[in-house]
């Protein structure tokens, strides 16, 4: 990785696929839930680092729509960890001027989690520092289909003219309509795929893959990824 330079451009929006919790736990002879618990510590450190560095948006892939296929015991543990995190960390979000937003099919979450998420988003809505976007019960293909469905309904009602549909109009119907596209996508654990995450939004994001499992990911790893981003020349399809 290229050395990080705090005086060079810092990506305004970083998205992270937090991968490797299960393998981290397995390597230590621990249950998978312990890997998820350890991963929560990485979330807190990355939040602090992004705030310090002036990152405006941080999107974390916390639970995919495909993750509902996992064993029920693991899902229950993850939902319990989410509940604990929201209870313990919402005051931390307030202290650090962080606004919480969530994208995905939240109606599939347990009612307790839905209630806590709504409360945390309401409490932090006035914060104007870092915006933390958590993707929960999220799948990018579902998001794109939902946007297409909404546009079809609008077209049928005469609200939208299909002949005028363009990228900007379509993007306004995505879950992320209020956020800029990611500048940098980081995936931990060495896997080289995007796993149905922000497929539309990462069209021109710089992608950095790190071998580090998410529970071991700390500020130096984030700075390494930003250093690699700073080394690259973003062309957006041009020369």
HELIX and SHEET records of a PDB file:
HELIX    1   1 UNK A   21  UNK A   27  1                                   7    
HELIX    2   2 UNK A   32  UNK A   53  1                                  22    
HELIX    3   3 UNK A   65  UNK A   69  5                                   5    
HELIX    4   4 UNK A   72  UNK A   95  1                                  24    
HELIX    5   5 UNK A  106  UNK A  108  5                                   3    
HELIX    6   6 UNK A  111  UNK A  124  1                                  14    
HELIX    7   7 UNK A  140  UNK A  156  1                                  17    
HELIX    8   8 UNK A  162  UNK A  164  5                                   3    
HELIX    9   9 UNK A  167  UNK A  171  1                                   5    
HELIX   10  10 UNK A  214  UNK A  216  5                                   3    
HELIX   11  11 UNK A  219  UNK A  231  1                                  13    
SHEET    1   A 6 UNK A  99  UNK A 103  0                                        
SHEET    2   A 6 UNK A 131  UNK A 138  1                                        
SHEET    3   A 6 UNK A  57  UNK A  64  1                                        
SHEET    4   A 6 UNK A  13  UNK A  17  1                                        
SHEET    5   A 6 UNK A 184  UNK A 187  1                                        
SHEET    6   A 6 UNK A 206  UNK A 209  1                                        
END                                                                             
